[in-house]
Amino acid sequence: MLRENATSVLVWAALMALLAATVGVSFLHLGSWNTVLNLGIAVAKTALILWFYMHFRRTRPLVRLAGAAAPLWLAILFGLALSDYFTR
């Protein structure tokens, strides 16, 4: 039980550090790199939440495959929508 609590506290601290990084990046004037950095930080936060709080590491491989397929299909959706937008 103590190990789980320590892990939860460490993950929470990492999420708070990533939150501070998001706020810090928003004050920097990096042009379009602000969006790229904030999206990278958001992906890291999402990975921490999935892996530790949603117990994604203890699931069956088929569930992991379905979880990995969701962002892939979302990327395909955005890619097709953007290709339609840019060709008009």
C-alpha positions as CSV (number, residue, x, y, z in Angstrom):
1,M,0.0,0.0,0.0
2,L,2.8,2.4,0.8
3,R,4.5,1.8,-2.6
4,E,1.2,2.6,-4.4
5,N,0.9,5.8,-2.4
6,A,4.5,6.8,-3.2
7,T,3.9,6.1,-6.9
8,S,0.7,8.2,-6.9
9,V,2.5,11.1,-5.2
10,L,5.4,10.9,-7.7
11,V,3.0,10.9,-10.6
12,W,1.0,13.8,-9.1
13,A,4.3,15.7,-8.7
14,A,5.2,15.0,-12.3
15,L,1.8,16.2,-13.5
16,M,2.2,19.4,-11.4
17,A,5.7,19.9,-12.9
18,L,4.2,19.5,-16.4
19,L,1.5,21.9,-15.6
20,A,4.1,24.5,-14.5
21,A,6.0,23.8,-17.8
22,T,2.8,24.5,-19.7
23,V,2.3,27.8,-17.9
24,G,5.9,28.7,-18.4
25,V,5.9,27.9,-22.1
26,S,2.8,30.1,-22.5
27,F,4.8,33.1,-21.4
28,L,7.6,32.5,-23.8
29,H,7.4,34.1,-27.3
30,L,8.3,31.2,-29.5
31,G,5.9,31.7,-32.3
32,S,4.4,28.5,-33.6
33,W,6.7,26.5,-31.4
34,N,4.5,27.3,-28.4
35,T,1.8,25.1,-29.9
36,V,4.2,22.3,-30.6
37,L,5.7,22.4,-27.1
38,N,2.3,22.6,-25.4
39,L,1.0,19.6,-27.4
40,G,4.1,17.6,-26.4
41,I,3.5,18.4,-22.8
42,A,-0.1,17.4,-23.1
43,V,0.9,14.1,-24.6
44,A,3.2,13.5,-21.7
45,K,0.4,14.3,-19.2
46,T,-2.0,12.0,-21.0
47,A,0.5,9.2,-21.0
48,L,1.1,9.5,-17.3
49,I,-2.6,9.5,-16.6
50,L,-3.3,6.5,-18.8
51,W,-0.4,4.5,-17.6
52,F,-0.7,5.0,-13.8
53,Y,-4.2,6.3,-12.9
54,M,-6.2,4.4,-15.5
55,H,-4.1,1.2,-14.9
56,F,-3.4,0.9,-18.6
57,R,-0.1,-1.0,-17.9
58,R,-2.0,-3.9,-16.3
59,T,-4.5,-4.4,-19.1
60,R,-4.6,-7.1,-21.7
61,P,-2.7,-6.6,-25.0
62,L,-5.9,-6.3,-27.0
63,V,-7.1,-3.4,-24.8
64,R,-3.7,-1.7,-25.3
65,L,-4.0,-2.2,-29.0
66,A,-7.4,-0.6,-29.0
67,G,-6.1,2.3,-26.9
68,A,-3.2,2.8,-29.3
69,A,-5.5,2.7,-32.4
70,A,-7.7,5.5,-31.1
71,P,-5.1,8.3,-31.6
72,L,-4.1,6.7,-34.9
73,W,-7.7,7.0,-36.2
74,L,-7.9,10.5,-34.9
75,A,-4.7,11.5,-36.8
76,I,-6.2,9.9,-40.0
77,L,-9.4,11.9,-39.5
78,F,-7.5,15.2,-39.0
79,G,-5.3,14.4,-42.0
80,L,-8.2,13.8,-44.3
81,A,-10.1,16.8,-43.1
82,L,-7.1,19.0,-43.5
83,S,-6.4,17.6,-47.0
84,D,-9.9,18.5,-48.0
85,Y,-9.6,22.0,-46.5
86,F,-6.3,22.7,-48.3
87,T,-7.4,21.5,-51.7
88,R,-10.5,23.7,-51.9
